[in-house]
C-alpha cells in the first residue's frame, strides 16, 4: 500500500487502519464494524465519501493498480463531460 500511495500521490489518498492483530485482538472495533471488515486485508475505495469498490484478501498491487487506473479514467471522463479539469492535473 505504501508504494501505491506514493505512486498515486495527489490523485488518491490512502489511509491505513489496524483492525486486527495477529493475535486476533481488535484495536479498532468501531472501524471494523462501521465498514463491515470481515477479511484481512480489506481495501475500500471511496469517492466523495461513498464506497465505490472493495477488495478482500487481495495482496497483489497489480490488481489494485488496474482497478485504480480504471477508476481514475472514469472519473476524468466524467469531469471532462462536465467541462471540469480532471483531479490531479
GUPAKOL-106872 format. One record per atom (N, C-alpha, C): atom name; chain; z, x, y; residue number from 1. Coordinates in Angstrom, 2 decimals, decimal comma. Example, Ala and Ser with C-alpha at 12.3 -4.5 7.8 and 13.67 -1.06 7.14 Angstrom:
# GUPAKOL-106872
+------+-----+---------+---------+---------+-----+
| atom | mol |       z |       x |       y | seq |
+------+-----+---------+---------+---------+-----+
|    N |   A |    7,80 |   13,19 |   -5,69 |   1 |
|   CA |   A |    7,80 |   12,30 |   -4,50 |   1 |
|    C |   A |    7,80 |   13,20 |   -3,30 |   1 |
|    N |   A |    7,08 |   12,85 |   -2,25 |   2 |
|   CA |   A |    7,14 |   13,67 |   -1,06 |   2 |
|    C |   A |    7,87 |   12,90 |    0,03 |   2 |
+------+-----+---------+---------+---------+-----+
This chain:
# GUPAKOL-106872
+------+-----+---------+---------+---------+-----+
| atom | mol |       z |       x |       y | seq |
+------+-----+---------+---------+---------+-----+
|    N |   A |    0,00 |    0,80 |   -1,19 |   1 |
|   CA |   A |    0,00 |    0,00 |    0,00 |   1 |
|    C |   A |    0,00 |    0,86 |    1,26 |   1 |
|    N |   A |    0,69 |    1,98 |    1,23 |   2 |
|   CA |   A |    0,72 |    2,84 |    2,41 |   2 |
|    C |   A |   -0,67 |    3,32 |    2,79 |   2 |
|    N |   A |   -1,47 |    3,68 |    1,77 |   3 |
|   CA |   A |   -2,84 |    4,12 |    2,04 |   3 |
|    C |   A |   -3,67 |    3,00 |    2,65 |   3 |
|    N |   A |   -3,53 |    1,79 |    2,12 |   4 |
|   CA |   A |   -4,26 |    0,66 |    2,67 |   4 |
|    C |   A |   -3,80 |    0,34 |    4,09 |   4 |
|    N |   A |   -2,53 |    0,45 |    4,34 |   5 |
|   CA |   A |   -2,00 |    0,20 |    5,68 |   5 |
|    C |   A |   -2,63 |    1,17 |    6,69 |   5 |
|    N |   A |   -2,76 |    2,43 |    6,30 |   6 |
|   CA |   A |   -3,40 |    3,41 |    7,19 |   6 |
|    C |   A |   -4,90 |    3,12 |    7,34 |   6 |
|    N |   A |   -5,54 |    2,80 |    6,25 |   7 |
|   CA |   A |   -6,99 |    2,55 |    6,26 |   7 |
|    C |   A |   -7,36 |    1,34 |    7,12 |   7 |
|    N |   A |   -6,53 |    0,31 |    7,09 |   8 |
|   CA |   A |   -6,84 |   -0,93 |    7,81 |   8 |
|    C |   A |   -6,04 |   -1,07 |    9,10 |   8 |
|    N |   A |   -5,48 |    0,04 |    9,59 |   9 |
|   CA |   A |   -4,68 |    0,05 |   10,81 |   9 |
|    C |   A |   -5,48 |   -0,61 |   11,95 |   9 |
|    N |   A |   -4,84 |   -1,51 |   12,66 |  10 |
|   CA |   A |   -5,48 |   -2,19 |   13,77 |  10 |
|    C |   A |   -6,23 |   -3,44 |   13,38 |  10 |
|    N |   A |   -6,45 |   -3,63 |   12,10 |  11 |
|   CA |   A |   -7,16 |   -4,83 |   11,63 |  11 |
|    C |   A |   -6,25 |   -5,72 |   10,80 |  11 |
|    N |   A |   -5,33 |   -5,11 |   10,06 |  12 |
|   CA |   A |   -4,40 |   -5,85 |    9,20 |  12 |
|    C |   A |   -3,03 |   -5,20 |    9,32 |  12 |
|    N |   A |   -2,00 |   -6,01 |    9,45 |  13 |
|   CA |   A |   -0,62 |   -5,49 |    9,46 |  13 |
|    C |   A |   -0,06 |   -5,59 |    8,06 |  13 |
|    N |   A |    0,62 |   -4,55 |    7,63 |  14 |
|   CA |   A |    1,22 |   -4,51 |    6,30 |  14 |
|    C |   A |    2,73 |   -4,46 |    6,44 |  14 |
|    N |   A |    3,41 |   -5,33 |    5,73 |  15 |
|   CA |   A |    4,87 |   -5,33 |    5,68 |  15 |
|    C |   A |    5,28 |   -5,31 |    4,22 |  15 |
|    N |   A |    6,34 |   -4,58 |    3,93 |  16 |
|   CA |   A |    6,81 |   -4,46 |    2,55 |  16 |
|    C |   A |    8,26 |   -4,90 |    2,48 |  16 |
|    N |   A |    8,57 |   -5,68 |    1,46 |  17 |
|   CA |   A |    9,93 |   -6,16 |    1,26 |  17 |
|    C |   A |   10,36 |   -5,88 |   -0,17 |  17 |
|    N |   A |   11,57 |   -5,42 |   -0,33 |  18 |
|   CA |   A |   12,13 |   -5,20 |   -1,66 |  18 |
|    C |   A |   12,79 |   -6,50 |   -2,09 |  18 |
|    N |   A |   12,18 |   -7,17 |   -3,06 |  19 |
|   CA |   A |   12,74 |   -8,44 |   -3,52 |  19 |
|    C |   A |   13,42 |   -8,31 |   -4,88 |  19 |
|    N |   A |   13,21 |   -7,18 |   -5,55 |  20 |
|   CA |   A |   13,87 |   -6,97 |   -6,84 |  20 |
|    C |   A |   13,91 |   -5,48 |   -7,13 |  20 |
|    N |   A |   15,02 |   -5,01 |   -7,66 |  21 |
|   CA |   A |   15,14 |   -3,61 |   -8,03 |  21 |
|    C |   A |   14,84 |   -3,45 |   -9,51 |  21 |
|    N |   A |   14,78 |   -2,24 |   -9,95 |  22 |
|   CA |   A |   14,51 |   -2,02 |  -11,37 |  22 |
|    C |   A |   15,66 |   -2,49 |  -12,25 |  22 |
|    N |   A |   16,81 |   -2,74 |  -11,64 |  23 |
|   CA |   A |   17,96 |   -3,26 |  -12,39 |  23 |
|    C |   A |   18,04 |   -4,77 |  -12,29 |  23 |
|    N |   A |   16,96 |   -5,39 |  -11,77 |  24 |
|   CA |   A |   16,83 |   -6,84 |  -11,64 |  24 |
|    C |   A |   17,80 |   -7,44 |  -10,62 |  24 |
|    N |   A |   18,33 |   -6,59 |   -9,73 |  25 |
|   CA |   A |   19,08 |   -7,11 |   -8,60 |  25 |
|    C |   A |   18,08 |   -7,73 |   -7,63 |  25 |
|    N |   A |   18,50 |   -8,70 |   -6,87 |  26 |
|   CA |   A |   17,62 |   -9,34 |   -5,89 |  26 |
|    C |   A |   18,23 |   -9,13 |   -4,50 |  26 |
|    N |   A |   17,85 |   -8,04 |   -3,81 |  27 |
|   CA |   A |   18,43 |   -7,76 |   -2,49 |  27 |
|    C |   A |   17,92 |   -8,69 |   -1,40 |  27 |
|    N |   A |   16,79 |   -9,37 |   -1,61 |  28 |
|   CA |   A |   16,22 |  -10,26 |   -0,60 |  28 |
|    C |   A |   15,89 |  -11,62 |   -1,22 |  28 |
|    N |   A |   16,90 |  -12,37 |   -1,70 |  29 |
|   CA |   A |   16,60 |  -13,63 |   -2,38 |  29 |
|    C |   A |   15,91 |  -14,65 |   -1,47 |  29 |
|    N |   A |   16,22 |  -14,62 |   -0,17 |  30 |
|   CA |   A |   15,60 |  -15,59 |    0,73 |  30 |
|    C |   A |   14,09 |  -15,38 |    0,85 |  30 |
|    N |   A |   13,65 |  -14,13 |    0,85 |  31 |
|   CA |   A |   12,21 |  -13,83 |    0,91 |  31 |
|    C |   A |   11,56 |  -14,19 |   -0,42 |  31 |
|    N |   A |   12,22 |  -13,84 |   -1,51 |  32 |
|   CA |   A |   11,70 |  -14,14 |   -2,85 |  32 |
|    C |   A |   11,48 |  -15,65 |   -3,01 |  32 |
|    N |   A |   12,43 |  -16,44 |   -2,57 |  33 |
|   CA |   A |   12,33 |  -17,89 |   -2,70 |  33 |
|    C |   A |   11,34 |  -18,48 |   -1,70 |  33 |
|    N |   A |   11,40 |  -18,02 |   -0,46 |  34 |
|   CA |   A |   10,54 |  -18,58 |    0,58 |  34 |
|    C |   A |    9,06 |  -18,45 |    0,23 |  34 |
|    N |   A |    8,68 |  -17,30 |   -0,35 |  35 |
|   CA |   A |    7,28 |  -17,05 |   -0,66 |  35 |
|    C |   A |    6,96 |  -17,20 |   -2,14 |  35 |
|    N |   A |    7,89 |  -17,78 |   -2,89 |  36 |
|   CA |   A |    7,67 |  -18,04 |   -4,32 |  36 |
|    C |   A |    7,18 |  -16,80 |   -5,06 |  36 |
|    N |   A |    7,93 |  -15,72 |   -4,92 |  37 |
|   CA |   A |    7,57 |  -14,47 |   -5,59 |  37 |
|    C |   A |    8,20 |  -14,46 |   -6,96 |  37 |
|    N |   A |    7,35 |  -14,56 |   -7,97 |  38 |
|   CA |   A |    7,83 |  -14,61 |   -9,35 |  38 |
|    C |   A |    7,39 |  -13,39 |  -10,15 |  38 |
|    N |   A |    6,45 |  -12,62 |   -9,62 |  39 |
|   CA |   A |    5,97 |  -11,42 |  -10,30 |  39 |
|    C |   A |    6,03 |  -10,25 |   -9,33 |  39 |
|    N |   A |    6,25 |   -9,08 |   -9,88 |  40 |
|   CA |   A |    6,28 |   -7,86 |   -9,09 |  40 |
|    C |   A |    5,17 |   -6,95 |   -9,60 |  40 |
|    N |   A |    4,27 |   -6,46 |   -8,79 |  41 |
|   CA |   A |    4,20 |   -6,71 |   -7,35 |  41 |
|    C |   A |    3,49 |   -8,03 |   -7,04 |  41 |
|    N |   A |    3,84 |   -8,61 |   -5,92 |  42 |
|   CA |   A |    3,13 |   -9,75 |   -5,35 |  42 |
|    C |   A |    2,72 |   -9,33 |   -3,95 |  42 |
|    N |   A |    1,45 |   -9,51 |   -3,64 |  43 |
|   CA |   A |    0,92 |   -9,20 |   -2,31 |  43 |
|    C |   A |    0,34 |  -10,48 |   -1,76 |  43 |
|    N |   A |    0,74 |  -10,83 |   -0,54 |  44 |
|   CA |   A |    0,30 |  -12,07 |    0,09 |  44 |
|    C |   A |   -0,42 |  -11,72 |    1,38 |  44 |
|    N |   A |   -1,60 |  -12,29 |    1,56 |  45 |
|   CA |   A |   -2,37 |  -12,11 |    2,78 |  45 |
|    C |   A |   -2,21 |  -13,35 |    3,64 |  45 |
|    N |   A |   -1,75 |  -13,16 |    4,87 |  46 |
|   CA |   A |   -1,58 |  -14,25 |    5,82 |  46 |
|    C |   A |   -2,59 |  -14,08 |    6,95 |  46 |
|    N |   A |   -3,07 |  -15,18 |    7,47 |  47 |
|   CA |   A |   -3,89 |  -15,18 |    8,66 |  47 |
|    C |   A |   -3,29 |  -16,19 |    9,63 |  47 |
|    N |   A |   -2,77 |  -15,69 |   10,73 |  48 |
|   CA |   A |   -2,09 |  -16,51 |   11,74 |  48 |
|    C |   A |   -0,95 |  -17,32 |   11,11 |  48 |
|    N |   A |   -0,22 |  -16,68 |   10,20 |  49 |
|   CA |   A |    0,95 |  -17,31 |    9,59 |  49 |
|    C |   A |    0,67 |  -18,19 |    8,40 |  49 |
|    N |   A |   -0,59 |  -18,33 |    8,03 |  50 |
|   CA |   A |   -0,96 |  -19,18 |    6,90 |  50 |
|    C |   A |   -1,43 |  -18,30 |    5,74 |  50 |
|    N |   A |   -0,89 |  -18,56 |    4,56 |  51 |
|   CA |   A |   -1,30 |  -17,78 |    3,38 |  51 |
|    C |   A |   -2,76 |  -18,08 |    3,05 |  51 |
|    N |   A |   -3,57 |  -17,03 |    2,94 |  52 |
|   CA |   A |   -4,98 |  -17,20 |    2,61 |  52 |
|    C |   A |   -5,36 |  -16,55 |    1,28 |  52 |
|    N |   A |   -4,52 |  -15,68 |    0,77 |  53 |
|   CA |   A |   -4,79 |  -15,05 |   -0,53 |  53 |
|    C |   A |   -3,49 |  -14,50 |   -1,08 |  53 |
|    N |   A |   -3,45 |  -14,36 |   -2,40 |  54 |
|   CA |   A |   -2,26 |  -13,86 |   -3,08 |  54 |
|    C |   A |   -2,70 |  -13,11 |   -4,34 |  54 |
|    N |   A |   -2,09 |  -11,95 |   -4,53 |  55 |
|   CA |   A |   -2,34 |  -11,16 |   -5,73 |  55 |
|    C |   A |   -1,02 |  -10,98 |   -6,46 |  55 |
|    N |   A |   -1,03 |  -11,18 |   -7,76 |  56 |
|   CA |   A |    0,16 |  -10,96 |   -8,58 |  56 |
|    C |   A |   -0,19 |   -9,94 |   -9,67 |  56 |
|    N |   A |    0,71 |   -8,99 |   -9,85 |  57 |
|   CA |   A |    0,58 |   -7,98 |  -10,89 |  57 |
|    C |   A |   -0,62 |   -7,06 |  -10,71 |  57 |
|    N |   A |   -1,20 |   -7,01 |   -9,50 |  58 |
|   CA |   A |   -2,33 |   -6,13 |   -9,23 |  58 |
|    C |   A |   -1,80 |   -4,83 |   -8,66 |  58 |
|    N |   A |   -2,25 |   -3,70 |   -9,21 |  59 |
|   CA |   A |   -1,80 |   -2,41 |   -8,68 |  59 |
|    C |   A |   -2,97 |   -1,53 |   -8,25 |  59 |
|    N |   A |   -4,19 |   -1,94 |   -8,54 |  60 |
|   CA |   A |   -5,36 |   -1,14 |   -8,18 |  60 |
|    C |   A |   -5,77 |   -1,42 |   -6,74 |  60 |
|    N |   A |   -5,76 |   -0,40 |   -5,91 |  61 |
|   CA |   A |   -6,09 |   -0,57 |   -4,49 |  61 |
|    C |   A |   -7,51 |   -1,07 |   -4,28 |  61 |
|    N |   A |   -8,44 |   -0,76 |   -5,19 |  62 |
|   CA |   A |   -9,82 |   -1,23 |   -5,03 |  62 |
|    C |   A |   -9,91 |   -2,75 |   -5,06 |  62 |
|    N |   A |   -9,03 |   -3,39 |   -5,80 |  63 |
|   CA |   A |   -9,02 |   -4,86 |   -5,84 |  63 |
|    C |   A |   -8,62 |   -5,39 |   -4,48 |  63 |
|    N |   A |   -7,56 |   -4,86 |   -3,90 |  64 |
|   CA |   A |   -7,14 |   -5,27 |   -2,56 |  64 |
|    C |   A |   -8,24 |   -4,98 |   -1,54 |  64 |
|    N |   A |   -8,79 |   -3,77 |   -1,63 |  65 |
|   CA |   A |   -9,81 |   -3,34 |   -0,67 |  65 |
|    C |   A |  -11,01 |   -4,29 |   -0,68 |  65 |
|    N |   A |  -11,48 |   -4,65 |   -1,85 |  66 |
|   CA |   A |  -12,63 |   -5,57 |   -1,97 |  66 |
|    C |   A |  -12,32 |   -6,90 |   -1,29 |  66 |
|    N |   A |  -11,15 |   -7,47 |   -1,59 |  67 |
|   CA |   A |  -10,79 |   -8,77 |   -1,03 |  67 |
|    C |   A |  -10,49 |   -8,69 |    0,46 |  67 |
|    N |   A |   -9,87 |   -7,60 |    0,91 |  68 |
|   CA |   A |   -9,59 |   -7,44 |    2,34 |  68 |
|    C |   A |  -10,89 |   -7,31 |    3,13 |  68 |
|    N |   A |  -11,84 |   -6,55 |    2,61 |  69 |
|   CA |   A |  -13,14 |   -6,43 |    3,29 |  69 |
|    C |   A |  -13,85 |   -7,77 |    3,37 |  69 |
|    N |   A |  -13,79 |   -8,54 |    2,30 |  70 |
|   CA |   A |  -14,39 |   -9,87 |    2,29 |  70 |
|    C |   A |  -13,71 |  -10,76 |    3,34 |  70 |
|    N |   A |  -12,39 |  -10,71 |    3,40 |  71 |
|   CA |   A |  -11,64 |  -11,49 |    4,37 |  71 |
|    C |   A |  -12,02 |  -11,08 |    5,80 |  71 |
|    N |   A |  -12,06 |   -9,78 |    6,07 |  72 |
|   CA |   A |  -12,37 |   -9,31 |    7,41 |  72 |
|    C |   A |  -13,78 |   -9,67 |    7,84 |  72 |
|    N |   A |  -14,73 |   -9,61 |    6,92 |  73 |
|   CA |   A |  -16,11 |  -10,01 |    7,24 |  73 |
|    C |   A |  -16,18 |  -11,49 |    7,58 |  73 |
|    N |   A |  -15,48 |  -12,31 |    6,80 |  74 |
|   CA |   A |  -15,47 |  -13,75 |    7,06 |  74 |
|    C |   A |  -14,80 |  -14,05 |    8,40 |  74 |
|    N |   A |  -13,72 |  -13,35 |    8,70 |  75 |
|   CA |   A |  -13,02 |  -13,56 |    9,97 |  75 |
|    C |   A |  -13,92 |  -13,14 |   11,14 |  75 |
|    N |   A |  -14,62 |  -12,03 |   10,99 |  76 |
|   CA |   A |  -15,54 |  -11,56 |   12,05 |  76 |
|    C |   A |  -16,68 |  -12,57 |   12,24 |  76 |
|    N |   A |  -17,19 |  -13,12 |   11,16 |  77 |
|   CA |   A |  -18,27 |  -14,10 |   11,25 |  77 |
|    C |   A |  -17,79 |  -15,36 |   11,98 |  77 |
|    N |   A |  -16,56 |  -15,80 |   11,70 |  78 |
|   CA |   A |  -16,02 |  -16,97 |   12,40 |  78 |
|    C |   A |  -15,85 |  -16,67 |   13,89 |  78 |
|    N |   A |  -15,36 |  -15,48 |   14,20 |  79 |
|   CA |   A |  -15,18 |  -15,09 |   15,60 |  79 |
|    C |   A |  -16,53 |  -15,03 |   16,31 |  79 |
|    N |   A |  -17,53 |  -14,47 |   15,65 |  80 |
|   CA |   A |  -18,86 |  -14,38 |   16,24 |  80 |
|    C |   A |  -19,44 |  -15,78 |   16,50 |  80 |
|    N |   A |  -19,22 |  -16,69 |   15,55 |  81 |
|   CA |   A |  -19,72 |  -18,06 |   15,69 |  81 |
|    C |   A |  -19,07 |  -18,75 |   16,89 |  81 |
|    N |   A |  -17,83 |  -18,39 |   17,18 |  82 |
|   CA |   A |  -17,12 |  -18,97 |   18,33 |  82 |
|    C |   A |  -17,44 |  -18,23 |   19,62 |  82 |
|    N |   A |  -18,17 |  -17,12 |   19,51 |  83 |
|   CA |   A |  -18,51 |  -16,34 |   20,68 |  83 |
|    C |   A |  -17,44 |  -15,35 |   21,09 |  83 |
|    N |   A |  -16,50 |  -15,08 |   20,21 |  84 |
|   CA |   A |  -15,41 |  -14,15 |   20,50 |  84 |
|    C |   A |  -15,69 |  -12,80 |   19,85 |  84 |
|    N |   A |  -15,09 |  -11,76 |   20,40 |  85 |
|   CA |   A |  -15,20 |  -10,44 |   19,79 |  85 |
|    C |   A |  -14,34 |  -10,39 |   18,55 |  85 |
|    N |   A |  -14,83 |   -9,83 |   17,43 |  86 |
|   CA |   A |  -14,02 |   -9,72 |   16,22 |  86 |
|    C |   A |  -12,77 |   -8,89 |   16,43 |  86 |
|    N |   A |  -11,69 |   -9,25 |   15,75 |  87 |
|   CA |   A |  -10,43 |   -8,48 |   15,86 |  87 |
|    C |   A |  -10,65 |   -7,07 |   15,36 |  87 |
|    N |   A |  -10,01 |   -6,13 |   16,01 |  88 |
|   CA |   A |  -10,09 |   -4,72 |   15,58 |  88 |
|    C |   A |  -11,31 |   -4,00 |   16,12 |  88 |
|    N |   A |  -12,05 |   -4,63 |   16,99 |  89 |
|   CA |   A |  -13,25 |   -3,98 |   17,54 |  89 |
|    C |   A |  -13,03 |   -3,65 |   18,99 |  89 |
+------+-----+---------+---------+---------+-----+
